[in-house]
Amino acid sequence: MLSSTPRTFVGTTTFTVNGMTCDHCRRAVTEEISAVAGVESVTVDLATGLVTVAATSPVDRADIAAAVDEAGYALVP
């Protein structure tokens, strides 16, 4: 992450994820990120590789990165 990027976020934030190409990818990423405490919703756009995460309480970006990694993909820094 960039040093100017806050470590945590509340509200809606968009991440770029490499390697997603199908509905299985969408489901895997959505399930893993949804399990992170504070995450309210996850929207995956396969065409652009963008994942939008809405959080109701502070969520650590490292937890999102770990969830994406657990799903088998990687965040673009």
C-alpha positions in Angstrom: 0.0 0.0 0.0 1.0 3.6 -0.5 2.3 5.2 2.7 -0.3 8.0 2.4 -3.1 5.3 2.3 -4.8 5.0 5.7 -4.4 1.5 7.3 -8.1 1.2 8.1 -11.3 2.4 6.5 -14.9 2.8 7.2 -17.5 3.3 4.5 -16.9 2.2 0.9 -13.4 1.5 -0.5 -12.4 -0.1 -3.9 -9.5 -2.5 -4.3 -8.0 -4.0 -7.5 -7.6 -7.8 -7.5 -5.6 -9.7 -10.1 -6.6 -13.1 -11.5 -10.4 -13.1 -11.2 -12.0 -14.4 -14.4 -15.3 -16.3 -13.6 -18.2 -16.7 -11.2 -16.2 -19.1 -9.0 -13.6 -16.3 -8.6 -16.3 -13.8 -7.7 -17.8 -16.2 -5.1 -14.5 -17.1 -3.5 -13.4 -13.4 -3.1 -16.9 -12.3 -1.9 -17.0 -15.1 0.7 -13.6 -14.5 2.1 -13.9 -10.7 2.3 -17.4 -11.0 3.7 -16.0 -13.0 6.7 -13.8 -10.0 7.8 -15.3 -8.3 10.9 -16.9 -5.0 10.0 -17.5 -5.8 6.3 -21.1 -5.1 5.4 -21.1 -5.8 1.6 -18.8 -6.8 -1.2 -19.2 -6.2 -4.9 -16.9 -7.8 -7.5 -16.6 -6.5 -11.1 -14.9 -9.3 -13.0 -14.4 -7.1 -16.1 -12.3 -4.5 -14.3 -11.0 -6.5 -11.4 -12.4 -4.0 -9.0 -13.8 -5.1 -5.6 -15.8 -2.6 -3.7 -16.1 -3.2 0.1 -18.5 -1.4 2.4 -17.7 -1.4 6.1 -19.7 -0.3 9.1 -16.8 -0.3 11.5 -13.0 0.2 11.0 -11.6 -2.6 8.8 -7.8 -3.1 8.4 -6.7 -3.1 4.8 -4.3 -6.0 5.7 -7.3 -8.1 6.7 -8.8 -7.5 3.2 -5.5 -8.4 1.6 -5.3 -11.6 3.7 -8.9 -12.5 2.8 -8.1 -12.0 -0.9 -5.0 -14.1 -0.6 -7.0 -16.9 1.2 -9.3 -16.9 -1.8 -6.3 -17.5 -4.1 -5.9 -14.0 -5.5 -3.8 -10.9 -4.8 -4.5 -7.2 -4.3 -2.8 -4.8 -6.6 -0.7 -2.4 -4.4 
